[in-house]
Amino acid sequence: MTIGNWLKNREFDSTHAVEFKKEQNWQHITWSDYIDRIIAASLFLKKQGLGKKDHIGLMSATRWEWAALDMAILGSQAVTVPMYPNLSDDDLSFIINQSDIKILIVEEKDQLKQIDRIKKSFLKKVKIIELDEINFEAEFTAGQRVLFFKSCASLKEKDRATIVYTSGTTGQPKGAVLLHEAIVSEVVESFDLFGIKPSFKSLTFLPFAHVLGRIEHWGSCYKGYTIAYAESIEKIKPNLLEVKPDFLMAVPRIFEKVYSGIMNQVETQPVKQQVFSTALGLAKEVIQLRLTKQPIPWTLLLKYEAFSKLAFAPIHKAFGGKLKFAISGGAPLSPQIADFFACCGINILEGYGLTETCAAVCVNQLMDNQPGTVGRPIGDVKIKFADDGEILIKSKKCFVEYYKNPEATAASLQDGYFLTGDIGVLTNRGFLKITDRKKDLIKTAGGKYVAPQKLEGLMKQDPLVSQVLIHGDKKKFISALVSIDEAQIKQWANTQQINYDDVDELYENPALKLRLQKHIQTVNANLASFEAVKKFEIVRDPWTAENGSLTQSLKVKRKFIEQKYADLIKEMYE
């Protein structure tokens, strides 16, 4: 089986393949028309010089044309090289040179300006095409259709499909080479687990340059469900209400922001806070009885149903009202946030995978979910552990090499297993639990190992906290840098009825530090003494992917942040 089979199965399907908003109205494209657009894009690219096994760069935000171009490239037996639209000059120049792309498709004029700025660094000529130049509705002959499907049918499992560059927290990007068999193995074995039907709809907003986002559009071709494309990350909230998705795929930061928004609203209204607290308590009782397969007293069930409608119905409505489950990946999800949404009746199924494993190798399922873990291995995935607890993965889903980087390849593959760099354990039920990144583990001056991501997740449960960096390697104690953006601090000031002339005053307000200090004390109460955060500092600067503070999957770039705030960190230890 290859992606060609998936497209062939959809060839005469009149249901919706994609939905997108244009001029304030939602538009749709049927599967049969969508495939015509894929074929038209393939023919356009061939006229521009596309040949078999050529490498084609795609630099665009998430949109249906991105997905159509990807399928056009793969169906033409070429190789897609996705690129984030906000790459730095250095990273973009490096990827263009290292990936050997023949054609680069760009979305915006600003990207053309960037390319013009760095083109002197290109080692060979690259043809630049603006996405708007591509006529997805161009006519073609029946013979050309047949030739496209013949090309799809000629794909081999061992053919190179894509080179996905990691957005790692340190060093230059590495291009993970994924074969067609990796895509098929991943999509078939993961999407079959969730009972996704052609009648389902998802709202997509993850960047397609990230492998987790790309799995969505590959999965839609396999299952035949509808993908609705969010207008932007900023408009997810209204788009959820309009689209009413059956399921979502997202990174933890999305759920953290939703959680923060809920908590902000609850905190400002004492009556609502009491109702919400009571509803959460009842939900925890009911969930525990269900997990242990004990009968639920009817009095408890009646109270639970009543308070759930009052407290949780608005949350379900905010997700569109039809959400059956959400899949979280790309970074660790706080168990507390997973438990919170479970109590609200929103099933978040955490999975685990990396760029190098073509997304998930483990995932929780609706009827087999253990919050705090990333689920059981799926399909052909084999897991073992190194002596230091590092997780090693063997599967068809794994990459075959880092493109033109034999040293990194040799360091990451061992006896057919991929060395993930993550530390973890299997529970007694066979679920994988991630404890931290191997390279991120902090070793204090006292010789104790601390997992920073665990502490950062706990601290981000405060709605005021946007991002956190835990520090303390070779130090006597653990410290933290806390990022709070301007919108959050203004909202907090309004709820606390704090008057201010300038937002700078708020960052210096003793009440803010006291608020965070109390939250940290609560966090510390459940930690070992060597893990406890002893000092912290508030920083005003927002941490984003655009300013280099976060990866494209919204993980903190530790070395970047530590260097940027080196003086502030030094002060905490003086």
LUMPA-275432 format. One record per residue (C-alpha): residue in three letters; x, y, z. Coordinates in steps of 0.02 Angstrom, whole numbers, plus 50000, padded with zeros to 5 digits. Layout:
# LUMPA-275432
{"ALA"; {X; Y; Z}} ...
END
This chain:
# LUMPA-275432
{"MET"; {50000; 50000; 50000}} {"THR"; {50057; 50178; 49961}} {"ILE"; {49977; 50350; 49963}} {"GLY"; {49924; 50317; 49783}} {"ASN"; {49797; 50190; 49846}} {"TRP"; {49723; 50319; 49963}} {"LEU"; {49700; 50447; 49825}} {"LYS"; {49628; 50316; 49706}} {"ASN"; {49500; 50267; 49839}} {"ARG"; {49441; 50449; 49848}} {"GLU"; {49439; 50482; 49660}} {"PHE"; {49250; 50488; 49639}} {"ASP"; {49204; 50537; 49817}} {"SER"; {49083; 50686; 49823}} {"THR"; {49100; 50719; 50010}} {"HIS"; {49204; 50863; 50075}} {"ALA"; {49392; 50841; 50078}} {"VAL"; {49435; 51014; 50143}} {"GLU"; {49347; 51167; 50210}} {"PHE"; {49423; 51339; 50225}} {"LYS"; {49366; 51516; 50257}} {"LYS"; {49369; 51643; 50118}} {"GLU"; {49293; 51818; 50126}} {"GLN"; {49210; 51778; 50293}} {"ASN"; {49124; 51621; 50225}} {"TRP"; {49170; 51438; 50239}} {"GLN"; {49206; 51358; 50070}} {"HIS"; {49227; 51174; 50031}} {"ILE"; {49311; 51062; 49902}} {"THR"; {49247; 50885; 49872}} {"TRP"; {49368; 50740; 49866}} {"SER"; {49348; 50717; 49678}} {"ASP"; {49384; 50902; 49648}} {"TYR"; {49526; 50900; 49775}} {"ILE"; {49611; 50759; 49681}} {"ASP"; {49591; 50857; 49519}} {"ARG"; {49682; 51001; 49604}} {"ILE"; {49821; 50883; 49659}} {"ILE"; {49843; 50820; 49481}} {"ALA"; {49840; 50999; 49412}} {"ALA"; {49976; 51049; 49536}} {"SER"; {50081; 50898; 49487}} {"LEU"; {50070; 50944; 49302}} {"PHE"; {50114; 51126; 49339}} {"LEU"; {50269; 51073; 49436}} {"LYS"; {50324; 50956; 49297}} {"LYS"; {50318; 51102; 49177}} {"GLN"; {50435; 51192; 49298}} {"GLY"; {50559; 51049; 49288}} {"LEU"; {50498; 50928; 49423}} {"GLY"; {50570; 50754; 49397}} {"LYS"; {50571; 50590; 49490}} {"LYS"; {50668; 50596; 49655}} {"ASP"; {50690; 50785; 49644}} {"HIS"; {50684; 50878; 49810}} {"ILE"; {50550; 51013; 49818}} {"GLY"; {50543; 51141; 49958}} {"LEU"; {50376; 51200; 50028}} {"MET"; {50378; 51360; 50131}} {"SER"; {50203; 51411; 50183}} {"ALA"; {50081; 51424; 50326}} {"THR"; {49955; 51283; 50347}} {"ARG"; {49825; 51289; 50208}} {"TRP"; {49739; 51165; 50093}} {"GLU"; {49856; 51210; 49949}} {"TRP"; {50004; 51152; 50056}} {"ALA"; {49926; 50981; 50077}} {"ALA"; {49878; 50969; 49892}} {"LEU"; {50055; 51014; 49839}} {"ASP"; {50127; 50885; 49958}} {"MET"; {50021; 50748; 49882}} {"ALA"; {50062; 50811; 49706}} {"ILE"; {50249; 50801; 49744}} {"LEU"; {50239; 50630; 49826}} {"GLY"; {50125; 50562; 49690}} {"SER"; {50252; 50620; 49560}} {"GLN"; {50384; 50514; 49647}} {"ALA"; {50477; 50668; 49708}} {"VAL"; {50527; 50718; 49885}} {"THR"; {50445; 50854; 49991}} {"VAL"; {50556; 50962; 50101}} {"PRO"; {50441; 51063; 50216}} {"MET"; {50504; 51227; 50288}} {"TYR"; {50430; 51338; 50422}} {"PRO"; {50377; 51508; 50353}} {"ASN"; {50467; 51601; 50493}} {"LEU"; {50640; 51523; 50483}} {"SER"; {50790; 51633; 50522}} {"ASP"; {50903; 51682; 50377}} {"ASP"; {51038; 51563; 50439}} {"ASP"; {50922; 51413; 50457}} {"LEU"; {50836; 51443; 50291}} {"SER"; {51002; 51460; 50199}} {"PHE"; {51068; 51303; 50283}} {"ILE"; {50915; 51198; 50241}} {"ILE"; {50908; 51257; 50060}} {"ASN"; {51091; 51213; 50034}} {"GLN"; {51093; 51052; 50133}} {"SER"; {50930; 50978; 50066}} {"ASP"; {50977; 50995; 49880}} {"ILE"; {50807; 51065; 49833}} {"LYS"; {50778; 51100; 49649}} {"ILE"; {50619; 51205; 49670}} {"LEU"; {50560; 51309; 49818}} {"ILE"; {50376; 51357; 49831}} {"VAL"; {50344; 51509; 49941}} {"GLU"; {50183; 51587; 50002}} {"GLU"; {50217; 51771; 50035}} {"LYS"; {50311; 51922; 49967}} {"ASP"; {50407; 51935; 50132}} {"GLN"; {50479; 51762; 50098}} {"LEU"; {50533; 51819; 49926}} {"LYS"; {50620; 51967; 50007}} {"GLN"; {50706; 51849; 50130}} {"ILE"; {50764; 51736; 49989}} {"ASP"; {50827; 51886; 49891}} {"ARG"; {50923; 51938; 50047}} {"ILE"; {51012; 51771; 50069}} {"LYS"; {51024; 51706; 49891}} {"LYS"; {51210; 51747; 49882}} {"SER"; {51237; 51606; 50006}} {"PHE"; {51152; 51475; 49894}} {"LEU"; {51273; 51342; 49832}} {"LYS"; {51172; 51307; 49676}} {"LYS"; {51027; 51378; 49579}} {"VAL"; {50854; 51354; 49652}} {"LYS"; {50695; 51393; 49554}} {"ILE"; {50578; 51500; 49660}} {"ILE"; {50390; 51486; 49631}} {"GLU"; {50256; 51589; 49717}} {"LEU"; {50111; 51483; 49776}} {"ASP"; {49987; 51602; 49693}} {"GLU"; {50066; 51562; 49524}} {"ILE"; {50000; 51384; 49533}} {"ASN"; {49833; 51359; 49446}} {"PHE"; {49751; 51219; 49546}} {"GLU"; {49600; 51224; 49432}} {"ALA"; {49693; 51202; 49267}} {"GLU"; {49613; 51076; 49149}} {"PHE"; {49701; 50915; 49100}} {"THR"; {49664; 50763; 48993}} {"ALA"; {49602; 50592; 49045}} {"GLY"; {49770; 50524; 48989}} {"GLN"; {49862; 50640; 49107}} {"ARG"; {49751; 50581; 49250}} {"VAL"; {49794; 50400; 49209}} {"LEU"; {49980; 50442; 49206}} {"PHE"; {49970; 50525; 49377}} {"PHE"; {49888; 50373; 49455}} {"LYS"; {50014; 50259; 49368}} {"SER"; {50151; 50364; 49448}} {"CYS"; {50067; 50343; 49618}} {"ALA"; {50050; 50156; 49591}} {"SER"; {50235; 50142; 49547}} {"LEU"; {50290; 50210; 49717}} {"LYS"; {50390; 50086; 49820}} {"GLU"; {50390; 50070; 50009}} {"LYS"; {50577; 50103; 50014}} {"ASP"; {50564; 50261; 49908}} {"ARG"; {50614; 50421; 49995}} {"ALA"; {50458; 50526; 50031}} {"THR"; {50511; 50677; 50131}} {"ILE"; {50655; 50759; 50224}} {"VAL"; {50588; 50840; 50381}} {"TYR"; {50706; 50959; 50470}} {"THR"; {50702; 50953; 50658}} {"SER"; {50666; 51112; 50752}} {"GLY"; {50777; 51059; 50895}} {"THR"; {50815; 51161; 51050}} {"THR"; {51001; 51167; 51009}} {"GLY"; {51117; 51162; 50858}} {"GLN"; {51083; 51165; 50672}} {"PRO"; {50928; 51079; 50601}} {"LYS"; {50947; 50897; 50549}} {"GLY"; {50850; 50827; 50402}} {"ALA"; {50764; 50664; 50448}} {"VAL"; {50737; 50558; 50293}} {"LEU"; {50569; 50467; 50298}} {"LEU"; {50521; 50332; 50174}} {"HIS"; {50347; 50298; 50105}} {"GLU"; {50336; 50144; 50215}} {"ALA"; {50358; 50255; 50368}} {"ILE"; {50210; 50364; 50316}} {"VAL"; {50099; 50213; 50279}} {"SER"; {50148; 50124; 50439}} {"GLU"; {50115; 50279; 50544}} {"VAL"; {49952; 50332; 50466}} {"VAL"; {49871; 50160; 50452}} {"GLU"; {49922; 50097; 50624}} {"SER"; {49878; 50257; 50717}} {"PHE"; {49718; 50312; 50630}} {"ASP"; {49643; 50137; 50637}} {"LEU"; {49650; 50149; 50828}} {"PHE"; {49528; 50293; 50845}} {"GLY"; {49378; 50236; 50745}} {"ILE"; {49386; 50389; 50634}} {"LYS"; {49249; 50386; 50502}} {"PRO"; {49231; 50477; 50335}} {"SER"; {49092; 50580; 50415}} {"PHE"; {49214; 50653; 50544}} {"LYS"; {49288; 50827; 50534}} {"SER"; {49446; 50898; 50612}} {"LEU"; {49504; 51078; 50631}} {"THR"; {49686; 51090; 50583}} {"PHE"; {49805; 51228; 50637}} {"LEU"; {49972; 51145; 50671}} {"PRO"; {50112; 51191; 50550}} {"PHE"; {50131; 51062; 50412}} {"ALA"; {50319; 51083; 50422}} {"HIS"; {50299; 50990; 50588}} {"VAL"; {50271; 50804; 50561}} {"LEU"; {50125; 50796; 50683}} {"GLY"; {50028; 50923; 50582}} {"ARG"; {50066; 50835; 50420}} {"ILE"; {49998; 50670; 50487}} {"GLU"; {49827; 50753; 50488}} {"HIS"; {49817; 50779; 50301}} {"TRP"; {49894; 50610; 50263}} {"GLY"; {49766; 50533; 50381}} {"SER"; {49623; 50620; 50294}} {"CYS"; {49677; 50545; 50127}} {"TYR"; {49679; 50373; 50209}} {"LYS"; {49514; 50385; 50304}} {"GLY"; {49419; 50509; 50194}} {"TYR"; {49367; 50628; 50333}} {"THR"; {49355; 50817; 50312}} {"ILE"; {49493; 50938; 50365}} {"ALA"; {49438; 51115; 50404}} {"TYR"; {49582; 51239; 50400}} {"ALA"; {49587; 51366; 50541}} {"GLU"; {49611; 51546; 50485}} {"SER"; {49756; 51564; 50606}} {"ILE"; {49812; 51514; 50780}} {"GLU"; {49735; 51676; 50845}} {"LYS"; {49565; 51630; 50772}} {"ILE"; {49555; 51451; 50836}} {"LYS"; {49424; 51500; 50966}} {"PRO"; {49292; 51565; 50843}} {"ASN"; {49339; 51433; 50714}} {"LEU"; {49302; 51294; 50840}} {"LEU"; {49126; 51363; 50863}} {"GLU"; {49099; 51373; 50675}} {"VAL"; {49176; 51206; 50622}} {"LYS"; {49119; 51097; 50769}} {"PRO"; {49258; 50967; 50746}} {"ASP"; {49241; 50785; 50796}} {"PHE"; {49424; 50776; 50847}} {"LEU"; {49579; 50883; 50861}} {"MET"; {49766; 50861; 50851}} {"ALA"; {49867; 50988; 50949}} {"VAL"; {50023; 51022; 51051}} {"PRO"; {50008; 51042; 51241}} {"ARG"; {50027; 51231; 51234}} {"ILE"; {49855; 51243; 51153}} {"PHE"; {49773; 51150; 51298}} {"GLU"; {49875; 51250; 51424}} {"LYS"; {49807; 51411; 51350}} {"VAL"; {49628; 51347; 51354}} {"TYR"; {49653; 51294; 51535}} {"SER"; {49725; 51464; 51580}} {"GLY"; {49577; 51551; 51499}} {"ILE"; {49454; 51445; 51598}} {"MET"; {49545; 51475; 51761}} {"ASN"; {49553; 51662; 51730}} {"GLN"; {49365; 51668; 51709}} {"VAL"; {49331; 51559; 51860}} {"GLU"; {49446; 51659; 51974}} {"THR"; {49352; 51822; 51943}} {"GLN"; {49182; 51753; 51997}} {"PRO"; {49170; 51677; 52173}} {"VAL"; {49003; 51591; 52139}} {"LYS"; {49065; 51513; 51977}} {"GLN"; {49225; 51462; 52066}} {"GLN"; {49125; 51369; 52200}} {"VAL"; {49016; 51280; 52070}} {"PHE"; {49169; 51234; 51968}} {"SER"; {49264; 51169; 52118}} {"THR"; {49116; 51062; 52171}} {"ALA"; {49094; 50994; 51994}} {"LEU"; {49278; 50947; 51982}} {"GLY"; {49270; 50857; 52149}} {"LEU"; {49117; 50757; 52097}} {"ALA"; {49194; 50715; 51929}} {"LYS"; {49351; 50648; 52012}} {"GLU"; {49245; 50534; 52123}} {"VAL"; {49146; 50468; 51974}} {"ILE"; {49302; 50441; 51868}} {"GLN"; {49389; 50347; 52008}} {"LEU"; {49239; 50232; 52034}} {"ARG"; {49231; 50199; 51847}} {"LEU"; {49417; 50161; 51837}} {"THR"; {49404; 50037; 51981}} {"LYS"; {49241; 49966; 51907}} {"GLN"; {49141; 50004; 52063}} {"PRO"; {48956; 50049; 52063}} {"ILE"; {48917; 50235; 52066}} {"PRO"; {48786; 50284; 52197}} {"TRP"; {48636; 50363; 52111}} {"THR"; {48641; 50513; 52227}} {"LEU"; {48821; 50548; 52174}} {"LEU"; {48777; 50524; 51991}} {"LEU"; {48631; 50646; 52001}} {"LYS"; {48738; 50779; 52085}} {"TYR"; {48877; 50748; 51958}} {"GLU"; {48759; 50767; 51810}} {"ALA"; {48684; 50927; 51881}} {"PHE"; {48848; 51013; 51922}} {"SER"; {48929; 50954; 51759}} {"LYS"; {48795; 51041; 51657}} {"LEU"; {48822; 51201; 51752}} {"ALA"; {49012; 51200; 51753}} {"PHE"; {49069; 51101; 51602}} {"ALA"; {48939; 51132; 51466}} {"PRO"; {49018; 51300; 51417}} {"ILE"; {49187; 51211; 51396}} {"HIS"; {49111; 51082; 51279}} {"LYS"; {49026; 51223; 51182}} {"ALA"; {49193; 51315; 51168}} {"PHE"; {49265; 51162; 51079}} {"GLY"; {49118; 51162; 50960}} {"GLY"; {49003; 51043; 51054}} {"LYS"; {49040; 50886; 50953}} {"LEU"; {49219; 50848; 51007}} {"LYS"; {49242; 50662; 51039}} {"PHE"; {49427; 50670; 51082}} {"ALA"; {49586; 50769; 51058}} {"ILE"; {49761; 50702; 51027}} {"SER"; {49907; 50790; 51110}} {"GLY"; {50086; 50769; 51051}} {"GLY"; {50248; 50859; 51013}} {"ALA"; {50291; 50892; 51196}} {"PRO"; {50241; 50826; 51368}} {"LEU"; {50065; 50865; 51428}} {"SER"; {50049; 50901; 51613}} {"PRO"; {49954; 50757; 51698}} {"GLN"; {49859; 50887; 51799}} {"ILE"; {49794; 50970; 51641}} {"ALA"; {49748; 50801; 51565}} {"ASP"; {49654; 50758; 51727}} {"PHE"; {49568; 50928; 51726}} {"PHE"; {49500; 50905; 51550}} {"ALA"; {49452; 50724; 51587}} {"CYS"; {49347; 50788; 51733}} {"CYS"; {49267; 50912; 51613}} {"GLY"; {49223; 50769; 51496}} {"ILE"; {49352; 50816; 51364}} {"ASN"; {49460; 50666; 51321}} {"ILE"; {49639; 50717; 51283}} {"LEU"; {49737; 50566; 51223}} {"GLU"; {49923; 50596; 51243}} {"GLY"; {50041; 50514; 51122}} {"TYR"; {50228; 50509; 51098}} {"GLY"; {50339; 50519; 50947}} {"LEU"; {50471; 50624; 50862}} {"THR"; {50510; 50689; 50689}} {"GLU"; {50625; 50539; 50670}} {"THR"; {50481; 50418; 50705}} {"CYS"; {50357; 50500; 50585}} {"ALA"; {50254; 50557; 50736}} {"ALA"; {50173; 50434; 50858}} {"VAL"; {50250; 50271; 50915}} {"CYS"; {50140; 50265; 51071}} {"VAL"; {49968; 50337; 51103}} {"ASN"; {49827; 50323; 51228}} {"GLN"; {49657; 50267; 51166}} {"LEU"; {49480; 50311; 51217}} {"MET"; {49448; 50143; 51300}} {"ASP"; {49628; 50117; 51353}} {"ASN"; {49689; 50281; 51425}} {"GLN"; {49809; 50304; 51569}} {"PRO"; {49832; 50492; 51602}} {"GLY"; {50011; 50537; 51646}} {"THR"; {50076; 50416; 51515}} {"VAL"; {50090; 50425; 51325}} {"GLY"; {50001; 50260; 51297}} {"ARG"; {50054; 50090; 51234}} {"PRO"; {50166; 50055; 51083}} {"ILE"; {50066; 50046; 50921}} {"GLY"; {50082; 49927; 50774}} {"ASP"; {50255; 49859; 50743}} {"VAL"; {50340; 49973; 50870}} {"LYS"; {50468; 49891; 50984}} {"ILE"; {50534; 49982; 51137}} {"LYS"; {50683; 49946; 51246}} {"PHE"; {50783; 50050; 51368}} {"ALA"; {50967; 50092; 51383}} {"ASP"; {51054; 50073; 51550}} {"ASP"; {51022; 50257; 51590}} {"GLY"; {50836; 50242; 51549}} {"GLU"; {50845; 50314; 51373}} {"ILE"; {50702; 50254; 51262}} {"LEU"; {50755; 50158; 51107}} {"ILE"; {50630; 50131; 50964}} {"LYS"; {50627; 50005; 50822}} {"SER"; {50492; 50021; 50688}} {"LYS"; {50458; 50046; 50503}} {"LYS"; {50403; 50220; 50558}} {"CYS"; {50581; 50270; 50600}} {"PHE"; {50687; 50377; 50485}} {"VAL"; {50830; 50296; 50390}} {"GLU"; {50959; 50434; 50407}} {"TYR"; {50992; 50618; 50435}} {"TYR"; {51017; 50685; 50259}} {"LYS"; {51202; 50711; 50219}} {"ASN"; {51246; 50695; 50404}} {"PRO"; {51324; 50523; 50432}} {"GLU"; {51398; 50571; 50601}} {"ALA"; {51229; 50620; 50674}} {"THR"; {51150; 50465; 50595}} {"ALA"; {51279; 50349; 50673}} {"ALA"; {51254; 50433; 50843}} {"SER"; {51064; 50410; 50835}} {"LEU"; {51044; 50233; 50766}} {"GLN"; {51108; 50079; 50855}} {"ASP"; {51074; 49898; 50804}} {"GLY"; {50917; 49951; 50712}} {"TYR"; {50851; 50055; 50857}} {"PHE"; {50830; 50243; 50861}} {"LEU"; {50903; 50326; 51016}} {"THR"; {50766; 50451; 51059}} {"GLY"; {50858; 50555; 51189}} {"ASP"; {50707; 50539; 51303}} {"ILE"; {50706; 50454; 51472}} {"GLY"; {50559; 50345; 51519}} {"VAL"; {50488; 50187; 51597}} {"LEU"; {50348; 50066; 51561}} {"THR"; {50208; 50054; 51689}} {"ASN"; {50148; 49886; 51752}} {"ARG"; {50009; 49897; 51622}} {"GLY"; {50132; 49923; 51479}} {"PHE"; {50105; 50109; 51457}} {"LEU"; {50256; 50219; 51420}} {"LYS"; {50291; 50360; 51542}} {"ILE"; {50412; 50498; 51489}} {"THR"; {50512; 50572; 51632}} {"ASP"; {50621; 50696; 51536}} {"ARG"; {50741; 50733; 51395}} {"LYS"; {50908; 50651; 51426}} {"LYS"; {51006; 50805; 51377}} {"ASP"; {50892; 50919; 51480}} {"LEU"; {50914; 50829; 51646}} {"ILE"; {50987; 50945; 51777}} {"LYS"; {51118; 50879; 51897}} {"THR"; {51128; 50990; 52050}} {"ALA"; {51287; 51025; 52146}} {"GLY"; {51226; 50893; 52270}} {"GLY"; {51225; 50760; 52134}} {"LYS"; {51036; 50747; 52121}} {"TYR"; {50950; 50736; 51951}} {"VAL"; {50803; 50852; 51919}} {"ALA"; {50682; 50839; 51771}} {"PRO"; {50649; 51021; 51718}} {"GLN"; {50500; 50986; 51606}} {"LYS"; {50405; 50913; 51752}} {"LEU"; {50430; 51071; 51855}} {"GLU"; {50393; 51185; 51708}} {"GLY"; {50229; 51095; 51676}} {"LEU"; {50177; 51115; 51858}} {"MET"; {50220; 51300; 51860}} {"LYS"; {50124; 51334; 51699}} {"GLN"; {49963; 51281; 51786}} {"ASP"; {49952; 51458; 51852}} {"PRO"; {49851; 51554; 51720}} {"LEU"; {49971; 51700; 51734}} {"VAL"; {50121; 51596; 51682}} {"SER"; {50155; 51590; 51495}} {"GLN"; {50323; 51501; 51489}} {"VAL"; {50452; 51440; 51615}} {"LEU"; {50635; 51394; 51612}} {"ILE"; {50700; 51288; 51756}} {"HIS"; {50885; 51311; 51791}} {"GLY"; {51006; 51234; 51915}} {"ASP"; {51135; 51124; 51829}} {"LYS"; {51287; 51112; 51944}} {"LYS"; {51203; 51236; 52062}} {"LYS"; {51155; 51217; 52245}} {"PHE"; {50970; 51243; 52211}} {"ILE"; {50839; 51256; 52074}} {"SER"; {50786; 51425; 52005}} {"ALA"; {50659; 51480; 51876}} {"LEU"; {50633; 51614; 51746}} {"VAL"; {50448; 51651; 51723}} {"SER"; {50380; 51735; 51566}} {"ILE"; {50216; 51831; 51582}} {"ASP"; {50154; 51925; 51430}} {"GLU"; {50072; 52095; 51432}} {"ALA"; {49895; 52037; 51397}} {"GLN"; {49897; 51915; 51542}} {"ILE"; {49965; 52038; 51669}} {"LYS"; {49839; 52171; 51618}} {"GLN"; {49696; 52049; 51638}} {"TRP"; {49761; 52001; 51809}} {"ALA"; {49774; 52183; 51861}} {"ASN"; {49595; 52216; 51809}} {"THR"; {49528; 52068; 51907}} {"GLN"; {49627; 52126; 52060}} {"GLN"; {49570; 52306; 52035}} {"ILE"; {49750; 52365; 52030}} {"ASN"; {49770; 52540; 51959}} {"TYR"; {49921; 52576; 51852}} {"ASP"; {49982; 52712; 51736}} {"ASP"; {50105; 52605; 51641}} {"VAL"; {50115; 52417; 51616}} {"ASP"; {50295; 52420; 51680}} {"GLU"; {50223; 52456; 51852}} {"LEU"; {50132; 52290; 51851}} {"TYR"; {50289; 52188; 51825}} {"GLU"; {50364; 52273; 51978}} {"ASN"; {50205; 52259; 52083}} {"PRO"; {50239; 52161; 52245}} {"ALA"; {50067; 52080; 52230}} {"LEU"; {50121; 51992; 52069}} {"LYS"; {50276; 51918; 52149}} {"LEU"; {50175; 51865; 52301}} {"ARG"; {50047; 51780; 52187}} {"LEU"; {50182; 51680; 52100}} {"GLN"; {50272; 51643; 52262}} {"LYS"; {50115; 51563; 52333}} {"HIS"; {50092; 51459; 52176}} {"ILE"; {50273; 51400; 52184}} {"GLN"; {50250; 51353; 52367}} {"THR"; {50103; 51245; 52316}} {"VAL"; {50209; 51163; 52180}} {"ASN"; {50355; 51137; 52299}} {"ALA"; {50243; 51052; 52428}} {"ASN"; {50231; 50900; 52314}} {"LEU"; {50416; 50893; 52267}} {"ALA"; {50572; 50823; 52345}} {"SER"; {50676; 50957; 52432}} {"PHE"; {50812; 50952; 52298}} {"GLU"; {50680; 50982; 52161}} {"ALA"; {50599; 51131; 52246}} {"VAL"; {50611; 51301; 52161}} {"LYS"; {50703; 51413; 52284}} {"LYS"; {50712; 51574; 52182}} {"PHE"; {50626; 51645; 52030}} {"GLU"; {50626; 51801; 51923}} {"ILE"; {50489; 51871; 51812}} {"VAL"; {50534; 51921; 51635}} {"ARG"; {50424; 52029; 51527}} {"ASP"; {50481; 51975; 51355}} {"PRO"; {50362; 51853; 51270}} {"TRP"; {50447; 51692; 51217}} {"THR"; {50396; 51645; 51041}} {"ALA"; {50459; 51543; 50893}} {"GLU"; {50474; 51705; 50796}} {"ASN"; {50601; 51782; 50917}} {"GLY"; {50699; 51619; 50933}} {"SER"; {50647; 51579; 51113}} {"LEU"; {50540; 51429; 51067}} {"THR"; {50550; 51290; 50940}} {"GLN"; {50414; 51280; 50807}} {"SER"; {50325; 51153; 50918}} {"LEU"; {50327; 51282; 51059}} {"LYS"; {50462; 51203; 51167}} {"VAL"; {50583; 51317; 51259}} {"LYS"; {50755; 51334; 51179}} {"ARG"; {50853; 51314; 51339}} {"LYS"; {51024; 51371; 51283}} {"PHE"; {50953; 51522; 51195}} {"ILE"; {50855; 51577; 51350}} {"GLU"; {50999; 51541; 51468}} {"GLN"; {51115; 51647; 51362}} {"LYS"; {50989; 51787; 51341}} {"TYR"; {50958; 51801; 51528}} {"ALA"; {51130; 51750; 51588}} {"ASP"; {51150; 51903; 51699}} {"LEU"; {50979; 51879; 51779}} {"ILE"; {51015; 51695; 51814}} {"LYS"; {51184; 51741; 51887}} {"GLU"; {51099; 51864; 52007}} {"MET"; {50986; 51726; 52076}} {"TYR"; {51139; 51627; 52131}} {"GLU"; {51235; 51771; 52208}} 
END
